[in-house]
Amino acid sequence: MTLAVKQTPIASAAALAVLTAGHRRKSIIAVSALVGFCLLLMLLSLGAGAFAIAPGRVADILFAKLGFGPADLLDSREALVVLNIRMPRLLLGALVGAALAISGALMQGLFRNPLADPGLVGVSAGAGLAAAATIVLGDRFFLSAFAMKLPFAMLPFGAFFGGLVSTLALYLIATRQGRTSVATMLLAGVALGALAGSLTGLLAFISDDRQLRDLTFWSLGSLGGASWTKLSVVAPIVLPLLFAVPLLVRGLNALMLGEAEAYHLGVPVQRIKALAILLVALAVGASVASAGVIGFVGIVVPHLIRLSIGPDHRLLLPLSAVGGAALLVGADIVARLVVVPAELPIGIVTAFIGAPFFLWLLLRRGRIAEL
Amino acid sequence: MLMHDLSSSVPNPLAGLKAKRLGRELAAAIGLSALAALGFAGDLRSGSFIATAQAQTTGRIVAAGGIVTEVLYALGLQDKIVGVDTTSQWPPEAQKEKKSVGYVRALSAEGVLSLKPSQIIAVEGAGPPDALALLKESGTPITMIPEALTPEAVVAKIAAIGKAAGAAEPAQQLAATVKTRFDELDRLRTGLPKQKRVLFVLSLQNGRTMVGGRNSTADAIIALAGGINAASAVEGFKPMTDEAIITAAPDVVLMMRFSSAHNATPDELFVMPAFSQTPAAKQKSLIRMDGLYLLGFGPRTPNAARDLMAELYPEAKVTQLSAAK
């Protein structure tokens, strides 16, 4: 675990970040290309799917929804597909992708470790354990009136709660006298992750075939369950992370120099750490709860962005959000088109793209240290 | 257009169709983005696009769950099926002839709707709930078929599936036939000699034995065939230790017949330490049956139970109904 605490001189020039004219032009091109690409994918996502709808008709439905067309159009099955299946799905995908990627970038900046991702702070492990518990034990123990009425809400609620609790536990373990040690947190995260993994394995052992299937599919992630209701619950939890980005940028850039150095530069290091971890726990918890475990977005996207525009968090964080949204929306298009009318779990698609990239990243670790 | 040219040169017509379809999807999506981006969509709104919609379709059933498909085929309603799930393994042609909507518990709302179903018949436990909610919202009637492993439940399931598919009368007949066979099985069971202890072995991975405990389909079929489940101390399908297998003392080992060549022969099985000490090893009594036939709990179940009974108690001279497989 040497990489956990290794303080690489992560491009101190960039930390002080003076953008040259050439640098700025390159950045503008990168930003507009990525934003354009993301928008294109979003339009594609609305237009493509198992249910064949002419592009003109999709536009008709959208216009009708906005009040510029015959309202009876909105009663059709096509309108249902566009407005109540594809639209919330697209927005949930974009939101979850942005949240995961931004969380990855934040964690990597905070831990000064290129391999850090939201999983490290225990959110995924805790959420996974709680979800497994809901799936396997839900039928036996939680048959309260609430659960009977809202069986569909149990799993996301459990996952979100589990993620939050484990992150909080980790934070408390790593904090002594108001100071959070990132090294302790990283190591404790590994330990808690292993513990949660073993308990999840125990639950898998006592589960029946059906629960085991549910567990497997949940751990592969899917945007299939997207609905406006779900979105209205998830968005308020995830959006604060996206809006807090400007608050964190300066601190994270200073942190690249090292924790003590940042502190002496006048950065409220402890406050930044606490805020970032809380926001990540909330956003990732909500993402995992609504779409299951979707791997590699948090680790792949920030690295891609860093490789193309450098480590300055002013661009890295917002562009990671756009890139994450693009990756997930794009992966979802693939997930629901390759085996129509069935669909692949999205985690399979993102990991299929992510895992080889991750290996390539490991093979080039020398290059990463330079960053 | 490149996509189109490629597809026409592909020898397999199905692959061509798929590519063509993908091409159409892509064209549609790119077209949409272009339209929206240029803001011309409003001008194209009038006329032809709108007319294509809601052709009311009837007799388009999506079957989610192996038993639903099996019963619909048994009733000769296969032409009404437009989509089946991946658990619909019987009859085998179902997977070849019909579109697959994926695993029964991981259905895609849009995928199912794309088949324009007039009716969805699903087994209890089909899902996820979000997808089912969206399907209900679309106005497609959904019939849920309860799951259970008793003869009465199998008969009731057949009747319910038939009724949902608009074939209540023939389904009643099929249900009655199945019930008669179950009753016959009851009579046969009373005439059996000393009950045998049967151990159902689902898999033998890395020397780890996965057995069928109580409340499993294996447990239910063993009971129907007049045997005693030797693994009733275990719940569901679980790994069992070698010592527990020796203690369970099965007279017969029951396994599924796999299509691959990796079947353990009785000789191989009964030299394994766990099995060599069991009563079953003395006679090398290993029974293999087709997994779906044995554990499907559909119309073929009384026959499967009867076949198993015949193999368990050769001295009882139960006639096999293998022709009905």
Interface residues (C-beta under 8 A of the other chain):
Chain A: L40 L43 L44 S45 L46 G47 A48 G49 A50 F51 A52 I53 A54 P55 G56 R57 V58 A59 D60 L62 F63 F68 G69 P70 L73 S76 R77 E78 L80 V81 N84 I85 R86 P151 F152 F205 D208 D209 R210 R213 D214 F217 S222 G224 G225 A226 S227 K230 R336 L337 V339 V340 P341 A342 E343 P345
Chain B: R21 L22 R24 E25 L26 A28 A29 I30 G31 L32 S33 L35 A36 A37 A41 G42 L44 R45 F49 I50 T52 A53 Q54 G83 T86 K99 S100 V101 G102 Y103 R105 A106 L107 S108 A109 E110 G111 V112 L113 S114 L115 K116 G125 P128 P129 D130 A131 A133 L134 E137 S138 G139 G236 F237 K238
